[in-house]
């Protein structure tokens, strides 16, 4: 009886242990499944959204750099003004200036990294568009080539050549005169020569002799002014006066 009780007790312990292990395994499996479900729900970010977010960050860093530049300029002016009368305050201003400059260097490095990411994503987007376009073009070419056969193309080209030859023969047959030659070539040549002579005579008669022109000097366009006339009269009077004086002597 004691042996039976001990066996029953050991069997119950084994069952409890197995149930505990199975419960722990089911809990672990359920947690793993939940983690997988949460992992599948991650939202994919488009390149356009990524570029927009990066540009916003770059703009923020640029504004921060501008703010720090103003602070540096302010601290420099303060240190310059207090260099002689308050040396301690001037040194503190220079320390703050150095701190702001270090911040600007770090921000510049971060901004350069963001700009590199933007250019890389843009380049990758262009490459992806080009690859997709080439893939689509290759599929279109494959579909078109599937509907064409080289033997069919040869047969079509042979039919086209035969059709062209037949059309040429029909045109030649239609161009042949009915009932032989209707006009004499010698008569046509003689009539053409007469027409050429008539044209030559008309051209000779239409030529007019060149008109002769006389090269005459141009008439004076200006009239003597009253001042010049008065001056000439004064010169004549002076000349006559001098002549009369010489006669009297």
Secondary structure, 3 states (H helix, E strand, C coil): CHHHHHHHHHHHHHHHHHHHHHHHHHHHHHHHHHHHHHHHCCCCCCHHHHHHHHHHHHHHHHHHHHHHHHHHHHHHHHHHHCCCCCHHHHHHHHHHHHHHHHHHHHHHHHHHHHHHHHHHHHHHHHHHHHHHHHHHHHHHHHHHHHCCCHHHHHHHHHHHHHHHHHHHHHHHHHHCCCCCCCCCHHHHHHHHHHHHHHHHHHHHHHCCCCCCCCCCCCCCCCCCCHHHHHHHHHHHHHHHHHHHHHHHC
